[in-house]
Amino acid sequence: MYIYDQRDHTLLGERVDQFKRQTKRFLSGELTEEEFLPLRLQNGLYVQRLAPMLRIAVPYGMLSSLQVRKLAHITRHYDKGYCHVTTRQNIQLNWPRLEDVPEILEELASVSMHAIQTSGNCIRNVTSDAFAGVADDEVADPRPYCELVRQWSTLHPEFAFLPRKFKIAINGTQQDRVAMKFHDIGLQIVDHEQQGLGFEVYVGGGMGRTPVIGQQVRDFLPQQYLLSYLCAIVRTYNRLGRRDNKYKARIKILVKAMGVEKFRTLVEEEWLKIKDSYALLSTDDVEKARSYFTEPKSIKDAASQSESVKPQTSNEDMEVLNPAFSQWLTRNVRAHRNPTYAAVTLSLKPTGVAPGDITADQLDILADLAERYSQGELRTTHEQNVVLADVSRDQLFSLWIEARGAGFATPNIETLTDIVCCPGGDFCALANAKSLPIAESIQKTFDDMDYVYDLGELSLNISGCMNACAHHHVSDIGILGVDKKGEEFYQVMLGGDDGRRKAAIGKVLGPASAREAIPRVVQRILDVFLEHRIANESFAEVYQRIGLSYFKERVYG
C-alpha cells in the first residue's frame, strides 16, 4: 500500500485550506469564473451538465478499507449515495455541491486521499496494472516506480501548466495491461542481463480526437535515470508543444509533426544536460518506495507452509456441487504468484447498473470484504471493476457467497457484457450522446450467459464523445456517441487493441446508427464472427484474418 509521509500530510492540509479560501472568494464574487477555473481544476473539480464533478485520485488503484469507508461516508452525505470508478482507476463524484467540495477534500485528507492533479494541464495520476505485485507473469512490481513518479510530479512547479494534460503509465508484466502505448509516456519494465532493471520508454501515445500509438524513444533506460529522463521528455514537450490550439496541444501531435527521431534527439540533448545531476535514483530510494508495497506477512507464511496446509474448503468439490460457483472461478479468479492465494475480480457490471457505479452501502460491504478476505486492501481497475488481490484459496467459496449477496459476483469478466463505459450525456457536459442506456440495452439483449461464454474473450467499450474516456478506439468493438443535427447517433469501430495482444486502433465500420439499432448492429457483428470462426479463435483473431469488409457488408448490406 502506498504510504503518505508527514510531508504529504502537511501538503494536503495546506492545499485544503488554500482551496477553502479560494472557493469562498469565488462564491462571494471576489473571483471570476475565469479566475476560478484553473484553481478548481488543480483540485479535480469540473463543472458538468447537471452539477459539479469531483475526481478523486486513487494512486495505482489501491485503496485501504479505511479509505473505502470514508468514500462511503462522503457519497452518502455529500452526494446521491453512489460514486463511479473511472478507466484511470480514480473515483468520481457526480453530484457534490460546490460549497461542500472543500469539506469533502478535508475528509479525504484525513485518510490520505486527495484530488490534486486529477484534472488540468499537468501530470495526472500515474496508472499501473490492477494485479501489480501479485501477477504470476510480472518482471517486477511497477508500483514503487509509480510512487517515485508521483512524488516527483505532484505540484512540480515547472510542469503545473503544460500545453495539455499529461498521462504516464508503467507496466511490469509481460502482457501490457495498462494500455501503455496509448499514454503520453509509457514505461515497460525490463530486466537487462547486464544492467539489471530498467525501462523501455514510449512517447506520444493517446486516444481522444486523434488516437495515436506511442513510439519507442529508448529501448533501455537504467532505473537510476528514471526521473531525469522523464524530466527531459516533459521539458521538451513543455517548451515546444502547441498552446494556440487545445486540439493540437498533446505531445502525440508534437511527436507526429516533427517525427519520433527528431523528438528523440531533442530529448537526449536535454537529458545530457541534467543526466548526472537531476534527481538520480539511488538504490535506497527505490528500496524505500518498494518497502511501501511489501507482501503481507500472512502471505509469506502461507508460501512457506503451502506444502503442508490443506484448504478447509475444497473448491473442487464445490465446483461440482455448484455450477454458478464454477463459472465465477473460471471468469473472475486468476492466478496469484503465491499458489495458495488468488486474485479475485468483483464485477461492477450487473445488468441495469451503470458500469463502474458503486453505492455507499456497497462501498461499506467492499471494505468488510477487503478486511475479511484480502489484507484490508482492494484495487480499482481500468475496466471499472474491483480486485481483491490477496485471497486465500480456501476462502474463495465463502467470498463468492458474500459477493453474490452484494451484487459483485456477476461471472462476466473479459466477456461481452463486461462493458467499459463513460458517464456520457447523462452527466458530462462534453458528451455528444448518452452511453449508459446503450450499455444497458446491450447487456439486456445478450443476457444468455452460455452464448456470451461461447464468444470467448471480447471487449466492448462505449464513449459518449471523441474524448474517448471509455477507450472505445482500443476495444474489439468500440461504440462512439455522435451528434447529428441535435440527435444522438452511434458510430461503431472494430479491431482495436489496448496492447494486451498488439496495440491497434479500431477502424470505423460505417455510418452511425440510431440508438435503438445498436443491439441489432452488435448482433450482426457477432453473427459474422461466429460464422467465420475456426475452432476457438477469439474475436480479435477472426477480425485480423478476415478484415472489416465481411462485417460491414452484414451490417449495411
N, C-alpha and C positions, 0 to 999 in steps of 0.2 A: 504494500500500500504506500502511495506517495505520502511524504511527511512534510508538513509546513513547519519551518523553524520560527524562532522568535522574530526574525527579520520579516518573514512572510506575514505573521500575525500583526505586526506593527504596521506594515504596508496596507493590509486590508482595512485595519481600523482607520487609518488616515484617509484612505480612499472613500470609505463610507461617510465619514464626517464631511469630506470635501463635497461629495455628490449631494448630501443632505442640504448643504448651504446653496449649492447651485440650483437644485430643484425648487427650493424655497424662493430664490430670487426669480426664477422663471415664472412660477405661479403668481408671484406678486407683480409681474410685469417689468421687473428690472432687466431681465434678459429677453431678447427677441427669440423667436423660433429659430432663426438662422444662427444666432449665437449659442443657443442651447443644443443644437443638432450635434456638433462634434463631442460635446460633453456627455450627452446621453449615449451616443454610440460607443464611446470608450467604456461605458458601463453596461453594454449589452442590451440597451433599451431601444426598441423600434416603435414606430407608430404604424399600426397595421390597419386593416379595413374597418374593424369594429372597436378595437381597443388597443392599448399598448401591448407589446410582446416583449417579454424579458427572456433572454437566452442565458442560461447558467452553464458555466464551464464545468465539464467533468473530465479532468485530465486522464487520458488513456482509457476512458470509460469506467474507471474504478470508483466505487462508492462503498463506504462502510455502512453498516446497519444504522449507526447513529445518524449519518448524513441522510440516509433514506427516510428515516423517521422525521427528520427536520423538513425534508421535501414534502412529506405527507402533511405535516402541520401547516406549511406555507400554502400548499394548494387548497387546503381545507379552509383556511382563514383569510387568505388574500386573493384567491382565485375562485373558480367554479367547481373545485373538487377534483380536478384531474390535471395532468401535465402530459407532455409529449416528448418522446425520445427522437432525436434527430439522426440523420445519416452521418453526422460527425461526432456521435456519441454524447452530445450535450443534451440538456433538458430545457424545454421551453415552456413558459407560462404564457397563455394566450389571452388572459382576461385580468391582469392586475390593474389597479388604479394607479395613475401616475404619482399621486401624492403618497401612495403606500410603498413605492419602489425603494426609497432609502431605508425604510424599516425592514423590507424584505432582505436587502443587501446586508443589513446589520444582523439579521437572523442567520443568514448564510455564513457570514464571517465567524459566527460563534462556533461553527462546526468545520472550519477551514474550507469554506466554499466561497465562490465569488462569480462575477460576470465580467471581469476585466478582459478586454481584448477578444470578446466573443462577437464583436462587430466592429465596423470602422476599417479604415485603410491601414491596417497594422498586421503584425504576425499573429495569426489566430491560434486557437488551441491545437497543439500538436496531437496527431492521432496515431494509433497503432492497432495491432491485432487484439481482438477481444479474448483470444486464447494465449496471449503472451505469458511466458513463464511456465505454462503447463503443456504447451503443444509438443507432440512427440516428433515433429519434423523441424524443430527450431535449431537454427545455427547458434543464436544467442538471444537472450531476453532483451527486447528493444526498449523496455520501459526505463531503465536507468539513463539511456541516452535521450529519451523523450524528456525526462526530468531535467537533465542538464540543459537541453534546449529551452525548456520552459523557464528555468531560472535566468538564462541569458536573455531571452526575448521579452520577458514581462516588463512593460513600461520602458523598453530600451529607448533612450531619448533620440537617438539618430533615426529610428525606424517607427516613430509614432505616427507619422503622416506620409506613408508611402503613396505612390501613384494610385494603388488599388489594394484591396485585401490580399493577404498572402498566407498560403497554407503549406504546411510541411507534414509529411508522413514518413514514419520509419518502420520498415518491415524486417522481421528477424527470422522468418520461416522460409523454407524452400519454395512454397507456394505463396504468391502475393495475395494476401487477404486484406490489404489496406488500400487498394487502388493506387498504388504508389506512383505509377506513371501518369496519373491524372491529377497531380498536385504541382504547385509552383516549384517545390523541391521535393523529390522523393529519394529516400536513402534506403538502400538494401544492404543489410549487414552481411559481410563475407568474412570467412576465416582464411587468411592468406597463409600459405605453408611456411614462408619465412618471416613475414612481418606481423603475423597474428591478426587480431580482429581489426576490421576497418569497414569502409563503405564504398559501394558503387553509388555514384551521385548522378541523379537525373534532374533536369530542369525544364521548365516551360510546358508542363502538362496542365490540363484543366478541362472543365466541361463548360456549362453555360452556353452563351450565344454562339461561341466559336470553339467547339470541342477539339482538343489537340492532345496527342500522345507525347509525353515528355521524352527528351533525348538525353543520352548519356554524355556527361561532360568529364567524368573521371571514372576509370574502371577500378581504381583502388585509392582510397583516402585513409591513411592511418588514423586511428581514433583520436590521437592527441591533437590533431589538427581540425577536429570537427567544427568547433565554434569559429575558428579563424576563417575556414573555408566558407561556412555559411555567411559570415560577415562579408566576405569578398563578393559572394553572389548577390546578396541583398543590397549591398552598397552600389554595385554596378547597376542593378535594376533601379534603385532609388535615384541614381544620377541620370539615367538615360530613358527610363520609362516615360511614356506619354502622360501628360496631365491635362491636355486640352480636350480629350475625348475619353470619357469613362469606359466606353465600349471597346476602346483600343489601348487601355491602360495596363492590362495584365501582363505579367512577364512572358506569357506564352506568345503574345503579339510581338513583343520586342525580340525574342529569340527567333521567331519565324521570319521577321522582317530583315534582321541582319545576318541570319544563318547561325547555326549552332557553333561552327568553327570560329567565327569571329567573336561570338559571345564567350566561348571558352577562352580564347586568347585574352580578352579583356579581364575576365575573372582571374585567370592565372597571373596576369600582370599586377592586379590589385592585391592578390593573395601574397605574392612575393614581397610586397611592401610590409606586410603585417605577420607573415607566416611564423616567425620565431619570437614574436613579441606580444601577440594579441591572444590573451586567454587560452594559453596552451593547457590542455587537459593532462593532468598528471595521473599516475596510476591510483593515487589516493583519492583524487576527485571522482574517478569512475567507481572505485570501490565504495566510497561513501554513498553515491547515488544507488549503487547496486544493493547496499545494505537496507535501503528502504523497501526492497521487494524480495526479501528472503523467504524461503519456503517455511511455512509454519512447522513448529516442532512436531506436532502430531503426525504430519505427513512424512517427515523424516523418519520418525519412529516406525510408522507403518511400512516404509520402504525396507527397513532393516528386519522387520518381522513378517514380511509378505509371504515367506515360505511356510511359516508355522501358523499363521492366522487363518481360520476358516470363517467365511462370512456367516453371520447369524441367519440371514435370509438368502435362500437360493434364488437368484434372479432367473436361472434356467427353469426351475420348477414353476415359478410364477408366470413365465412367458407361455408355458404350455397351458396353464390354467386360465390365463387372461390374455387373449389376443390383443386387446387395446394397449395393455402394458408393453407387449412385444413390439407393436408398431412405434410406440413412443421411444423405446430403447433404440430402435433402428434409426429413427428420424432425428431425435432430439439429444441423443447422448453420444459423445465422441471420446476417443482415447485420451488418456492423461499420460504424461511421461512416467508417472508412478502407476504401475499396473493395478494397484489396489484402489485407485481413485478413478474418477471420471469427471469430465466437464459436461455440464448439462445446460442446454439452451431452453429457457422458458419462453414460450411463444406469446407475443402480444398481438396475435393476429386471428382471434376468433371471428367468425363471420358476424358482421353487424357492428363491429367496433373499429373505429378509425385506426389504421395501422400505426403502432407506436404509442398509442394513448394508454395511460395508466391512471386509475383513480387513486384518491388519497387512501381509501381503505385498502386497496391492493398494494400500495406502497408500504403500508404497515405490515401487511402479510409478507411481502418480499423481505422486509427487514427481519421478520421472525424466521423465515426460511433460510436466509443467509446465516443467521446465528445458529440455527439447529443443524444445518447441513453443509455450510461452506465457510467456516472460519470467520464468520461475521462480515464477509465481503461479497459483493456482486459486481457485475460489469454490464454496461450498456454496449450494444453492438451497432455496427454500420447498417445492419439490416433491420434496425429498430426493434430488437428483441433484448432479452436479458440473459446473462450467463451466470450460473453458479459454477465456479471454475474448479472447486476442490471438494467434490462429493465422494464420500467413501462408497465403494460399490455395494457394500452390504446394506446401504440405506437408500438405494435407488427406488425400491418399491414403495417405501414409506414416503419418500419425497414425491413420487408420482401421485400417490393418493391425495396428498395435501395440495399439490399444484393443480390437480384436476378440479378440486373443490373451489379453488380460487380463480379458475379460468385461464390457467397458464400452461395447460398440458396439451394444447392442440398439436397433434403429431404431423406438422406440415413444414418443418424447417427445410429450406432449399428446394421447395416444391412450388408449383404454380400459384398456390394461394398464400404463400409467404410473401405477400406483396410489399414492396417498398414504395412509400407514398408520402408526398409532402402535404401540408395542410391545405394548399390550393386556395381557390377562390372563396372558400368558406371563411377564411381568416386573413389571408395575405393580400395586401394592397397591390402587390406586383403581379399577381396571378391573372392570366387571361381566362381561365376556366376552373371549374371545380374538379378536384381529383378524388376526394373521398367517396362520392357516390359511384364513381367508376370502379373503384376498388371493391366496394360492397357488391355491386352488380356482378362483377366477375366472380367473386367468392360464392355468391348465391347460385350462379349459373353452373359452376364447377364444384358442386357440393358432394359429388360421388368420389370419396377418397380413394377407392380402388382404382378408378380411372386416373386420378391425379398421381397416384403412386406409379402407375404403368408409364406415365410420361417421363418419369425419372427426374433428375436434377434439372430445374428450369427456373430462370429468374424473370420476373415481370415487375417493372418499375414505372411509376406514374408521376409525372411532374405537371404542375399547373401552369408553368411558363418556361421560357427559354433559359431562365437562370439555373434550371436543372438540379434543384435541391434534392430530388429523388434519384438522380443519376440515371435518367432514362436512356442516355446515349450508350451506356455500357452494360445493358442487360440483354438477355436473349430476345425478349420482347419489350420494347420501350414505348410508352404512350405519352404524348405531349399535348397539353391543352393549348388551343389556339383560338383567337378571336376572329370571327368572320362577320363583319358588319354588325357587331353587337351580339352575335350568337356564339355559343360555345360549341366548338368542334374539336376533334382529337386526331392527331397525326400519329401513325404507327411506324416504328422503326424495328428492324430485325438485325441480329448478328452482332450486337455489341458484346464486349467482354471487359470486365474491370481489371483483368490481369491474372485471374486465377488459372486461366489456360494460356491465353496470349492476348495482351491488350489490343482492343479493337473498338472502333467507333461504329455504331449501328448505321444502317442505310435506311433511308425513308422508303416505305413500301409503296406509297402512292398518295392520292388526295386525302385530305382529312375527312373523317366520318362524323356523323351526329352522335350524341351521347348514347341514345338508345341502340345504336348499331354496334357499339364496341364489343359487347359479349359475343355477338354473331361473327364479327371480324376475327376475334381471338379463336373462336371455334373453327373457322375455316383454315386459319393458320395451323392449328393443331392437327386438323384432318390431313393437310399436306404432309406435315411432319410424320404422322403415323403411316401414311401410305408409302412413303419413300424410305422409311426406317429399315435398316438392316440389323437383325439381331437386337442388341440392346444399345444401339447408338443413342447418344444424347441429342437434344435439340441442336446444340451447337455443332456437333459433328455432321448432322444431316444438312444443316444450313450451309456449312462450309463446303460440303460435297456437291449440293445441287444448285446453290446460289439463290438469288432473290426471285427470279422470274416465275418459278412454279407457284410460289406464294402469291405473287402479285396477280397472276392470271386467275387463281381461285377466288381471291377477294374481290377483284374488279372486273373479271371476265363476264 
